Amino acid sequence: MMKSLLNMPVSCVDTPALLVDYAILQRNIQRLQEASDAAEIAVRPHIKAHKTPQVAQMQIQAGAIGVTCAKLGEAEAMAAGGMEDIFIANCLVGPTKMARLVALAKHVPHLSVAVESIESARQMNDAFATAGMVLDVIIEADIGSNRAGVEPDAAVEFAQALQRFPALQLKGVMSYAGRLMYGTRTEDERIECAAEEGRRLSAIAADLRSAGFDIQVVSGGGTPTAGRYQKGCGLTEVRCGTYCLNDHNQVDLGACTTEDIAATVLSTVVSVPTEDRLICDAGAKALDQAVSDVTEGYGWLKGYEGGYVYLINDEHGHIDRKRLQGDLAIGDKVEVYPPRICTCLNLYDYMYVVDSP
Ligand SMILES: Cc1ncc(COP(=O)(O)O)c(C=O)c1O
């Protein structure tokens, strides 16, 4: 949820707290939308990074056609927040999920779900057939994540197998080429990666169409390659997620700069025990444990060149005082850029929306 601190001093917030700079958020949303409009590719942002209906509304107002969710719970929250077109880009399995999915479909005019196993397809079909409803499904193919998804050359056979499920309507094909795009470091690599993703996914779509399937949706995209998909690349939509908030991982990948990071963790210096280190109140429970391959440490201090959290305990963040340009005293507040916003934001119930300094 969002709490507005616009026109209010950030100092009134107790720490640790998640801050989101409204102007940067708006600019990031607008930038992807404009690049995608120019490329004639629809935007269906993944909301896993912000998990906030108000941000999703900003994305829809900018021109997004709907949202993508990773989990049923996220989709339920987005539906409650007024989203009318939701794609759940994940494998759903089990009777509890099926009951929730049917309940959700009754409230969402356009709901679609990824499918990549016959077992999940059978469960969704049985649940929707019993409810007298039809569910739109998008085949998940694995073109470069080594995660879930059917192998590209098995997509046609899988689509044919889905024909035995009358309560499922095949609408398209999707993939998340995470390993490909998060392996890029230069602008040329990012542009080529976006093109390669388009080639791989549109080849699968072409196979499916040749086999007689009506493939309307070819869905890909992610943040390192956001805004780099060209007209005619083969994708009908992109599901970039992190791009609206960004994080230090994206900076270290070269995909954006710190000026593009909208989300920071506000933290207070609580101890200055030695000449080497400062302790702040943002530890693992405020910044997240996960460290990416490219980002050193657990968070970087905004406005303090070289300042970073090199070690975390549950409630303590250790800041390297030697590398910090400038000094901080007990009681000072600092903003920390998290390495990875998805898992960091997941630790918070609220984001405080603030003005740019
Ligand atoms: C299926 C799927 N689509 C889209 C995304 C968005 O990726 P990014 O955060 O790089 O924009 C993710 C991220 O994990 C994903 O799993």
Ligand as a Chemical Component Dictionary entry (heavy atoms), coordinates in Angstrom:
data_LIG
# 
_chem_comp.id                   LIG 
_chem_comp.type                 NON-POLYMER 
_chem_comp.pdbx_formal_charge   0 
_chem_comp.three_letter_code    LIG 
# 
loop_
_chem_comp_atom.comp_id 
_chem_comp_atom.atom_id 
_chem_comp_atom.alt_atom_id 
_chem_comp_atom.type_symbol 
_chem_comp_atom.charge 
_chem_comp_atom.model_Cartn_x 
_chem_comp_atom.model_Cartn_y 
_chem_comp_atom.model_Cartn_z 
_chem_comp_atom.pdbx_ordinal 
LIG C1 C1 C 0 7.508  -14.375 -15.623 1  
LIG C2 C2 C 0 8.125  -13.053 -15.372 2  
LIG N1 N1 N 0 7.821  -12.029 -16.185 3  
LIG C3 C3 C 0 8.343  -10.806 -15.998 4  
LIG C4 C4 C 0 9.221  -10.560 -14.955 5  
LIG C5 C5 C 0 9.758  -9.153  -14.769 6  
LIG O1 O1 O 0 11.139 -9.135  -14.806 7  
LIG P1 P1 P 0 11.960 -7.824  -14.422 8  
LIG O2 O2 O 0 11.796 -7.628  -12.973 9  
LIG O3 O3 O 0 13.349 -8.100  -14.864 10 
LIG O4 O4 O 0 11.358 -6.705  -15.165 11 
LIG C6 C6 C 0 9.575  -11.602 -14.090 12 
LIG C7 C7 C 0 10.526 -11.380 -12.992 13 
LIG O5 O5 O 0 10.913 -12.231 -12.247 14 
LIG C8 C8 C 0 9.020  -12.885 -14.302 15 
LIG O6 O6 O 0 9.314  -13.909 -13.510 16 
# 
loop_
_chem_comp_bond.comp_id 
_chem_comp_bond.atom_id_1 
_chem_comp_bond.atom_id_2 
_chem_comp_bond.value_order 
_chem_comp_bond.pdbx_ordinal 
LIG C1 C2 SING 1  
LIG C2 N1 SING 2  
LIG C2 C8 DOUB 3  
LIG N1 C3 DOUB 4  
LIG C3 C4 SING 5  
LIG C4 C5 SING 6  
LIG C4 C6 DOUB 7  
LIG C5 O1 SING 8  
LIG O1 P1 SING 9  
LIG P1 O2 DOUB 10 
LIG P1 O3 SING 11 
LIG P1 O4 SING 12 
LIG C6 C7 SING 13 
LIG C6 C8 SING 14 
LIG C7 O5 DOUB 15 
LIG C8 O6 SING 16 
# 
